[in-house]
Amino acid sequence: MVRLLIYGYTTGVRSSRAIQRKCVDDVAFRSLAADQAPPRTPRPHPGPSGKPSRLPTPLLPYA
């Protein structure tokens, strides 16, 4: 993954979505990614309980 980011930045591809597209289309990116493309959908960030949180927690309680 780090090789992809470094190669992407040196070739002018700075967006993660553009790097993902290049992993499908470009031979150099594909070889650095070991012929695997990153997933298109991001994974949800786990909350404090270890399970993915569905709704953001409010900063202040409701009055």
DSSP file (Angstrom, degrees, kcal/mol; ACC not computed):
  #  RESIDUE AA STRUCTURE BP1 BP2  ACC     N-H-->O    O-->H-N    N-H-->O    O-->H-N    TCO  KAPPA ALPHA  PHI   PSI    X-CA   Y-CA   Z-CA
    1    1 A M     >        0   0    0      0, 0.0     4,-2.1     0, 0.0     5,-0.2   0.000 360.0 360.0 360.0 -40.1    0.0    0.0    0.0
    2    2 A V  H  >  +     0   0    0      1,-0.2     4,-2.7     2,-0.2     5,-0.2   0.883 360.0  55.3 -65.5 -37.0    2.8    2.4    0.8
    3    3 A R  H  > S+     0   0    0      1,-0.2     4,-2.6     2,-0.2     5,-0.2   0.897 107.1  50.8 -61.9 -38.8    4.4    1.7   -2.6
    4    4 A L  H  > S+     0   0    0      2,-0.2     4,-2.7     1,-0.2    -2,-0.2   0.921 111.2  47.2 -63.6 -44.1    1.1    2.7   -4.2
    5    5 A L  H  X S+     0   0    0     -4,-2.1     4,-2.5     2,-0.2    -2,-0.2   0.923 114.3  46.3 -64.7 -44.2    0.9    5.9   -2.3
    6    6 A I  H  X S+     0   0    0     -4,-2.7     4,-2.1     2,-0.2    -2,-0.2   0.934 115.6  45.5 -65.4 -45.3    4.6    6.9   -3.1
    7    7 A Y  H  X S+     0   0    0     -4,-2.6     4,-1.6    -5,-0.2     6,-0.2   0.896 112.9  52.0 -64.9 -39.1    4.3    6.0   -6.7
    8    8 A G  H  X>S+     0   0    0     -4,-2.7     5,-3.0    -5,-0.2     4,-0.6   0.925 110.6  46.7 -62.3 -45.2    1.0    7.8   -7.0
    9    9 A Y  H ><5S+     0   0    0     -4,-2.5     3,-0.6     1,-0.2    -1,-0.2   0.873 111.7  50.9 -66.1 -36.8    2.4   11.0   -5.4
   10   10 A T  H 3<5S+     0   0    0     -4,-2.1    -1,-0.2     1,-0.2    -2,-0.2   0.790 113.1  45.6 -73.0 -25.3    5.5   10.9   -7.7
   11   11 A T  H 3<5S-     0   0    0     -4,-1.6    -1,-0.2     2,-0.2    -2,-0.2   0.443 122.0-104.0 -95.5   0.7    3.3   10.5  -10.8
   12   12 A G  T <<5S+     0   0    0     -3,-0.6     2,-0.8    -4,-0.6    -3,-0.2   0.561  80.6 128.4  93.4   8.7    0.9   13.2   -9.8
   13   13 A V      < +     0   0    0     -5,-3.0    -1,-0.2    -6,-0.2    -2,-0.2  -0.861  19.8 156.8 -99.2 105.5   -2.0   11.0   -8.7
   14   14 A R        +     0   0    0     -2,-0.8     2,-0.3    -3,-0.1    -1,-0.2   0.617  40.4  91.3-107.4 -15.2   -2.9   12.3   -5.2
   15   15 A S     >  -     0   0    0      1,-0.1     4,-2.2    -7,-0.1     5,-0.2  -0.634  67.6-141.7 -85.5 137.9   -6.5   11.2   -4.7
   16   16 A S  H  > S+     0   0    0     -2,-0.3     4,-2.0     1,-0.2    -1,-0.1   0.856 105.1  51.7 -66.2 -33.5   -7.2    7.8   -3.1
   17   17 A R  H  > S+     0   0    0      2,-0.2     4,-2.1     1,-0.2    -1,-0.2   0.876 109.1  50.0 -69.9 -36.0  -10.1    7.3   -5.5
   18   18 A A  H  > S+     0   0    0      2,-0.2     4,-2.4     1,-0.2    -2,-0.2   0.888 109.7  51.1 -68.0 -37.8   -7.8    8.1   -8.5
   19   19 A I  H  X S+     0   0    0     -4,-2.2     4,-1.7     2,-0.2    -2,-0.2   0.897 108.9  51.9 -64.3 -39.3   -5.2    5.6   -7.2
   20   20 A Q  H  X S+     0   0    0     -4,-2.0     4,-0.6     1,-0.2    -2,-0.2   0.912 110.6  47.6 -63.3 -41.9   -8.0    3.0   -6.9
   21   21 A R  H >X S+     0   0    0     -4,-2.1     4,-2.0     1,-0.2     3,-0.9   0.891 109.7  53.3 -64.7 -39.4   -9.0    3.6  -10.5
   22   22 A K  H 3X S+     0   0    0     -4,-2.4     4,-2.6     1,-0.2     8,-0.3   0.820  99.2  63.1 -65.8 -30.7   -5.4    3.4  -11.6
   23   23 A C  H 3< S+     0   0    0     -4,-1.7    -1,-0.2     1,-0.2    -2,-0.2   0.752 111.1  39.2 -65.3 -22.2   -5.1    0.0   -9.9
   24   24 A V  H << S+     0   0    0     -3,-0.9    -2,-0.2    -4,-0.6    -1,-0.2   0.832 129.1  28.3 -90.6 -38.7   -7.7   -1.2  -12.4
   25   25 A D  H  < S+     0   0    0     -4,-2.0     2,-0.4     1,-0.0    -3,-0.2   0.843 105.3  70.4 -95.5 -38.1   -6.5    0.6  -15.5
   26   26 A D     X  -     0   0    0     -4,-2.6     4,-2.1    -5,-0.2     5,-0.1  -0.683  62.1-149.4 -95.7 134.5   -2.8    1.2  -15.3
   27   27 A V  H  > S+     0   0    0     -2,-0.4     4,-2.3     2,-0.2     5,-0.2   0.885  97.5  52.2 -67.9 -39.6   -0.3   -1.6  -15.6
   28   28 A A  H  > S+     0   0    0      2,-0.2     4,-1.9     1,-0.2    -1,-0.2   0.929 112.8  44.1 -64.9 -44.8    2.3    0.0  -13.3
   29   29 A F  H  > S+     0   0    0     -7,-0.2     4,-1.9     1,-0.2    -1,-0.2   0.894 112.5  53.6 -65.0 -38.7   -0.2    0.5  -10.5
   30   30 A R  H  <>S+     0   0    0     -4,-2.1     5,-3.2    -8,-0.3     6,-0.4   0.889 108.4  48.8 -64.7 -39.1   -1.6   -3.0  -11.0
   31   31 A S  H ><5S+     0   0    0     -4,-2.3     3,-1.0     1,-0.2    -1,-0.2   0.875 111.2  49.8 -70.1 -35.6    1.9   -4.5  -10.7
   32   32 A L  H 3<5S+     0   0    0     -4,-1.9    -1,-0.2     1,-0.2    -2,-0.2   0.827 110.8  50.5 -69.2 -29.8    2.6   -2.5   -7.5
   33   33 A A  T ><5S-     0   0    0     -4,-1.9     3,-0.7    -5,-0.2    -1,-0.2   0.352 115.9-116.3 -87.9   6.6   -0.8   -3.6   -6.1
   34   34 A A  T < 5 -     0   0    0     -3,-1.0    -3,-0.2     1,-0.2    -2,-0.1   0.879  69.8 -59.6  58.2  40.5    0.0   -7.3   -6.9
   35   35 A D  T 3 <S+     0   0    0     -5,-3.2     2,-0.4     1,-0.2    -1,-0.2   0.788 112.2 118.9  60.2  32.4   -2.9   -7.4   -9.3
   36   36 A Q    <   -     0   0    0     -3,-0.7    -1,-0.2    -6,-0.4   -12,-0.0  -0.994  53.1-147.2-127.4 134.3   -5.4   -6.5   -6.6
   37   37 A A        -     0   0    0     -2,-0.4     3,-0.1    -3,-0.1   -17,-0.1  -0.799  25.6-112.8 -97.2 140.7   -7.6   -3.4   -6.6
   38   38 A P        -     0   0    0      0, 0.0    -1,-0.1     0, 0.0   -15,-0.0  -0.309  46.4 -87.8 -64.1 155.5   -8.6   -1.8   -3.3
   39   39 A P        -     0   0    0      0, 0.0     4,-0.1     0, 0.0   -19,-0.0  -0.303  27.6-137.2 -65.4 151.2  -12.3   -2.0   -2.4
   40   40 A R  S    S+     0   0    0     -3,-0.1   -20,-0.0     2,-0.1     0, 0.0   0.825  85.4  62.9 -79.0 -32.7  -14.6    0.8   -3.7
   41   41 A T  S    S-     0   0    0      1,-0.0     2,-0.1     0, 0.0    -1,-0.0  -0.792  85.6-124.0 -98.3 134.7  -16.6    1.3   -0.5
   42   42 A P        -     0   0    0      0, 0.0    -2,-0.1     0, 0.0     3,-0.0  -0.421  26.4-114.7 -72.4 150.6  -14.8    2.5    2.7
   43   43 A R        -     0   0    0     -2,-0.1     2,-0.1     1,-0.1     0, 0.0  -0.615  35.0-104.7 -82.0 143.0  -15.2    0.4    5.8
   44   44 A P        -     0   0    0      0, 0.0    -1,-0.1     0, 0.0    10,-0.1  -0.430  34.9-113.4 -69.3 143.4  -17.1    1.9    8.7
   45   45 A H        -     0   0    0      8,-0.1     8,-1.2    -2,-0.1     2,-0.1  -0.608  33.9-115.9 -76.1 129.5  -14.9    3.1   11.6
   46   46 A P  B     -A   52   0A   0      0, 0.0     5,-0.1     0, 0.0    -1,-0.1  -0.406  27.6-136.3 -69.2 142.3  -15.5    1.1   14.7
   47   47 A G    >   -     0   0    0      4,-3.0     3,-1.5    -2,-0.1     0, 0.0  -0.028  40.8 -75.9 -81.6-169.1  -16.9    2.9   17.7
   48   48 A P  T 3  S+     0   0    0      0, 0.0    -1,-0.0     0, 0.0     0, 0.0   0.763 130.8  56.0 -65.4 -24.0  -15.8    2.7   21.3
   49   49 A S  T 3  S-     0   0    0      2,-0.3     0, 0.0     1,-0.0     0, 0.0   0.517 117.6-110.1 -85.6  -2.7  -17.5   -0.7   21.7
   50   50 A G  S <  S+     0   0    0     -3,-1.5    -1,-0.0     1,-0.4     3,-0.0   0.261  87.9 107.9  93.2 -12.7  -15.6   -2.2   18.8
   51   51 A K  S    S-     0   0    0     -5,-0.1    -4,-3.0     1,-0.1    -1,-0.4  -0.712  84.6 -93.1 -95.0 149.8  -18.7   -2.4   16.6
   52   52 A P  B     -A   46   0A   0      0, 0.0     2,-0.3     0, 0.0    -1,-0.1  -0.415  41.0-129.9 -62.0 130.1  -19.2    0.0   13.7
   53   53 A S        -     0   0    0     -8,-1.2    -8,-0.1     1,-0.1     4,-0.0  -0.657  18.3-167.2 -83.2 137.1  -21.1    3.0   14.8
   54   54 A R  S    S+     0   0    0     -2,-0.3    -1,-0.1     1,-0.2     0, 0.0   0.849  71.8  34.7 -92.8 -39.2  -24.1    3.9   12.6
   55   55 A L  S    S-     0   0    0      0, 0.0    -1,-0.2     0, 0.0     2,-0.1  -0.916  87.8-111.0-117.6 143.9  -25.0    7.4   13.8
   56   56 A P        -     0   0    0      0, 0.0    -2,-0.0     0, 0.0     0, 0.0  -0.466  35.0-117.1 -70.2 144.3  -22.6   10.0   15.1
   57   57 A T        -     0   0    0     -2,-0.1     2,-0.0     1,-0.1    -4,-0.0  -0.638  31.3-114.2 -81.2 137.0  -22.8   10.7   18.8
   58   58 A P        -     0   0    0      0, 0.0    -1,-0.1     0, 0.0     4,-0.0  -0.371  11.2-137.8 -70.3 150.2  -23.9   14.3   19.6
   59   59 A L  S    S+     0   0    0      1,-0.1    -2,-0.0     2,-0.0     0, 0.0   0.874  90.5  35.6 -74.0 -37.7  -21.4   16.5   21.4
   60   60 A L  S    S-     0   0    0     -3,-0.0    -1,-0.1     1,-0.0     3,-0.1  -0.919  92.0-111.9-117.0 142.7  -23.9   18.0   23.8
   61   61 A P        -     0   0    0      0, 0.0     2,-0.2     0, 0.0    -2,-0.0  -0.351  42.3 -95.8 -68.3 154.2  -26.9   16.1   25.3
   62   62 A Y              0   0    0      1,-0.1     0, 0.0    -4,-0.0     0, 0.0  -0.479 360.0 360.0 -70.4 138.9  -30.4   17.0   24.2
   63   63 A A              0   0    0     -2,-0.2    -1,-0.1    -3,-0.1     0, 0.0   0.438 360.0 360.0 -91.3 360.0  -32.1   19.5   26.5
